[in-house]
Amino acid sequence: MRKQKGFSLIELLIVVAIILIIAAIAIPNLLRSRIAANEASAVGSLRTINTAEVTYQSTYPDKGFTCSLAYLGGTTGGTYSSAGMIDSVLSGGTKSGYTFVLTNCETATNSTINVTYESRGAPVSPGQTGQRYFCSDQSGVIRYSASTTCQISNSPSAL
C-alpha cells in the first residue's frame, strides 16, 4: 500500500474559507484607513494653500491673494503667474482623492487687489476617497462639512 502525500480537498477548502473570513474583516478596515488618510491629506493641502496664499500676498502686494492654484504652482517661480509656492500635483487641482479650487476672490473698493479668497477641497468619489468636504479662507481656519458644500460658517476641523 502506497502512502499518500498532499492535502485533501476538505483541508484545502477549510484553509480557503479561513482566508476569506480574514479578508472580509480586513478589507473594510483598509478602506476606512484610506479614507482617513485622504482626509488628513486634504487638510494638509488646505494648510499648504493657506500658507502659499499669505506668501503670495506678501510677495506680490500689487496683486493680493490669487484665485488660481496654477498661479501658486509653476516651476519657474519669481513671477506672479508662476510663483512656485506649491507642488505641481496640488496646483493641478487633484491630490490624494480630493479636488481643490480657489473661489470667492473679492477686490478692495476701487482697486484690483484681491483681499479675500476661499479654498475648497471635495472628495473625487464621495464615500470612497473621502467623506467630508473641507474649506478655508484668508483667516487660515480650516472647516469641514459632511454635506456637498462646506461653508465658512461651518465648525472648524478637528484634524
Phi, psi and omega in degrees: 000132181272142177276129181275142178244151178111189183250150176278165180297322179297316179298318178295320179295323178295317179297316179297319179297319178296317178299318179294322178295315178297318179295321180295330178280320188280323187297314177299323177295322178295318179295319177296322178295321179294319178297316179297320178294318178297319180294319177295322177295323179296318178297317177298322178294320177295324175298318178298317179297316179300314179297318179295322179296316179296318178295318179299314180298321179289323182284323182237072183296339178282351178253328186077216176284161175252156176248026183223120175298328179297323177294324178287335180270217181093163183252340185280316184070157177090354176236152183295334181265000177206069189285338179067034184264342176230161183288164185293330179293311180292321179292341175284344174101350180226128179207133175051047175080009179234147172254143183236141176219156171250132183220179172051045174282132178237142179263156177292157179302132180055040182210168175247010181273125178287125180252351177220162172200163171228135174250140183227142175233126180231142179296141178297314177234095182306134182090342180246314179260347179178161180245335183254154177252139184239152176207161178204167176221194184297346177287339180088358180279127180264129183240164181221164176208148176271350180271188184280353177226140176254128179252150178298340178277356178292168179296145175296153181287143178266001182282000000 
